[in-house]
Amino acid sequence: MGIQTRIRADPSAYLKLVEILRNACEGALTDYDSILKIIELKTNKKRCIIRRLYTQKYNEDLITRLQNELSYEFKEVVIGNFKTSAQYDAYCLYEAMKGLGTKMEVLSEIISSRTPQELVAVKRVYAENYGEDLDNAITRKTSGKYQKLLLSLLQCK
């Protein structure tokens, strides 16, 4: 019986995965293979459950732990896999508008390809995580017809 089947039958298998993640981040060398195996086997929804259980068990956010353990490119991919879609979209939008300049291709891709319901969730998470309405951030970082298009899409109608 594979790990996937055991999880459906036994919720404690999630806790085993939490322990595997914890052990992968302990010691001098991070066990990248164990982290990858967990990501490969799970859906986003299940990875979010693992993240929540990790936080409950160790009183430490899994994302924070992974940020401290992993190298840049690998870190970005792994962390993205432990966020909900709305959390990841909000993060990408924030990063695209942070500092000087704006990565308009990121704004365009996310805002124009999400359903109204998904955009409502992204806007909520963005405000919670970054202390600013997404509409205000777009107004600050864009201009002209492009700004009007994005703001129109963010009306979620």
C-alpha positions in Angstrom: 0.0 0.0 0.0 1.5 3.4 -1.1 1.7 6.5 1.0 -1.2 8.1 -0.9 -3.5 5.2 -0.1 -2.5 5.2 3.6 -3.3 8.9 3.9 -6.9 8.4 2.7 -7.3 5.5 5.1 -5.4 7.0 8.1 -5.2 10.7 8.8 -2.3 10.1 11.1 -0.3 9.6 8.0 -0.4 13.4 7.6 1.4 13.6 10.9 4.0 11.2 9.7 4.6 13.6 6.7 4.9 16.5 9.2 7.6 14.6 11.0 9.4 13.8 7.8 9.4 17.5 6.9 10.7 18.5 10.4 13.5 15.9 10.1 14.3 17.1 6.6 15.0 20.6 8.1 16.9 19.4 11.1 20.7 19.2 11.3 23.4 20.8 9.1 22.1 19.6 5.7 18.6 19.9 4.5 17.1 16.8 3.0 15.8 18.2 -0.3 14.7 14.7 -1.5 12.3 14.2 1.4 10.7 17.6 0.8 10.3 16.9 -2.9 8.7 13.5 -2.3 6.1 15.1 -0.1 5.4 17.8 -2.7 5.2 15.2 -5.5 2.7 13.0 -3.7 0.2 15.6 -2.5 -2.4 18.0 -4.0 -2.2 21.6 -3.0 -5.1 21.1 -0.6 -3.3 18.3 1.1 -0.1 20.3 1.3 -2.0 23.1 3.0 -3.3 20.6 5.6 0.3 19.4 6.2 1.4 23.0 6.7 -1.4 23.6 9.2 -0.6 20.5 11.1 3.1 21.4 11.1 2.3 24.8 12.6 0.1 23.2 15.3 2.5 20.5 16.2 5.7 22.6 16.3 4.3 26.1 17.0 6.3 27.3 14.0 5.1 28.2 10.5 6.3 25.7 7.9 6.9 28.5 5.4 9.1 30.3 7.8 11.1 27.2 8.5 11.5 26.5 4.8 12.6 30.0 4.0 15.4 29.6 6.5 16.5 26.2 5.2 16.3 26.3 1.4 18.3 28.0 -1.3 16.6 30.7 -3.4 15.2 29.1 -6.6 14.3 25.8 -4.8 12.8 27.8 -1.9 10.4 29.8 -4.1 9.0 26.7 -5.7 8.7 24.7 -2.5 7.1 27.5 -0.6 4.6 28.2 -3.4 3.5 24.5 -3.1 2.6 25.0 0.6 0.4 28.0 0.0 -3.2 28.1 -1.2 -3.8 29.5 -4.7 -5.0 32.8 -3.3 -2.0 33.1 -1.0 0.4 32.4 -3.8 -1.3 34.8 -6.2 -1.3 37.5 -3.6 2.4 36.9 -2.9 3.3 37.0 -6.6 1.3 40.2 -7.1 3.1 41.8 -4.1 6.5 40.7 -5.3 5.7 42.0 -8.8 5.0 45.5 -7.4 7.6 45.6 -4.6 10.3 48.2 -4.9 11.2 50.1 -8.0 9.4 49.1 -11.2 6.5 46.7 -11.7 6.5 43.3 -13.4 3.4 44.0 -15.5 3.5 40.5 -17.1 2.8 39.0 -13.6 0.0 41.4 -12.9 -1.6 40.7 -16.3 -1.3 36.9 -16.0 -2.8 36.7 -12.6 -5.5 39.3 -12.7 -6.7 38.5 -16.2 -6.8 34.7 -15.8 -8.6 34.3 -12.5 -12.3 33.9 -12.0 -14.2 36.7 -10.1 -14.4 34.3 -7.1 -10.7 33.7 -7.2 -9.9 37.4 -7.4 -12.1 38.1 -4.4 -10.0 35.6 -2.4 -6.8 37.0 -3.7 -7.8 40.6 -2.8 -8.8 39.4 0.7 -5.5 37.6 1.3 -3.5 40.5 -0.2 -5.1 43.0 2.2 -4.6 40.6 5.2 -0.9 39.8 4.4 0.3 43.2 3.0 -1.9 45.8 4.8 -3.1 47.4 1.6 -6.0 46.9 -0.7 -4.9 45.3 -4.0 -6.8 48.0 -5.9 -4.8 50.7 -4.1 -1.5 49.0 -4.9 -2.5 48.7 -8.6 -3.4 52.4 -8.6 0.0 53.3 -7.1 2.1 51.1 -9.3 0.4 51.4 -12.7 -1.1 54.1 -14.9 -3.2 54.9 -17.9 -5.4 52.4 -19.8 -3.5 49.5 -18.4 -4.4 50.6 -14.9 -8.0 51.1 -15.9 -8.1 47.5 -17.3 -6.7 45.9 -14.2 -9.0 47.9 -11.9 -11.9 46.9 -14.1 -11.0 43.2 -13.8 -10.6 43.6 -10.0 -14.2 44.7 -9.8 -14.9 40.9 -9.9 -18.2 41.2 -11.9 
